[in-house]
Amino acid sequence: MRTSFDFTPYRRSTVGFDRLFDLLETNARVETVDSYPPFDIERESEDSYQITLAVAGFRPEDIDIVAQDNQLTVSGRRPDERDEGRFVHRGIATRAFERRFQLADFVQVQGARFDNGLLRIALRREVPEAMKPRRIEIASASTAANDRIEAPVADRNAA
């Protein structure tokens, strides 16, 4: 049983989180969840993550990884093979798949490796210097020559 949650009160009191609320509302509407291939998301440090997908039966050349617009898409398709009645039972899933992961701002894919049927994708959050918090000095009335707030010398020359 699914319950819907109204994000309207939060939308009214926040600025710039529209994409997050849209994503939450979209995921709440999705009724069928495909669990193939199974995956883990690990937090290795404050800014490092790893996604591990169990892709037994696939080769690295059968898998595509695409990062675009804060979305990571991992898809796999095996070439058609004629089994010619060799198998008595086929329990290893080799069906085509597509798995999408929403990435937060400034999260970049560092690389991927394939080992023993596990695909590991390394991610790292790298916030640009311009976006990091910076301390603003407050001038006191005794140190200010006039009442006007002036930009630093480098900023005045740029304007």
C-alpha positions, 0 to 999 in steps of 0.5 A: 500500500502506497501513501502519497505525501504532499510536499507543498508546504516544503515547496513554499518555504524552500528555494532551489529544491524543486528538482529534489521534490520532483524526484521524490514525487516521481519515485513515489508514483512508480509502482513497479520496481525492477530489482535486476541487477541487484546493487549496493551503494557504499559511502567510503568517506565524506565525499566518496561513494561506490556503486556495486552491481552484480552483473554475473553472466555479462562481460565488460563489453556488454555493459554501457555506463553513461553519466549525463545531467546528474544521472548515471545510467548503467545498461547491459545487453548480451548478444544473442547466443544459440544455446541449442538445447545445451542447458537443462536449467538456466538460473543465471539471469542474462536479460537486458537491463537498465539501471538509473541513479540520480546523482547529487550536484557536483558528484562525478564518476571517477571510474569503473572496474569489472571484477568477478561478476561485480561492476564497481563504479567510483563516485566523488563529490567535488565542490568547486572552490567558488561554491564552498562556504567562505567567511565574510569579515565584518568591518566595524564603524571605527575602522570604516572610513565611510558608511559605504561598503566597498568591494575588495580591490580585485573585485572593483577592478573586474567591474 
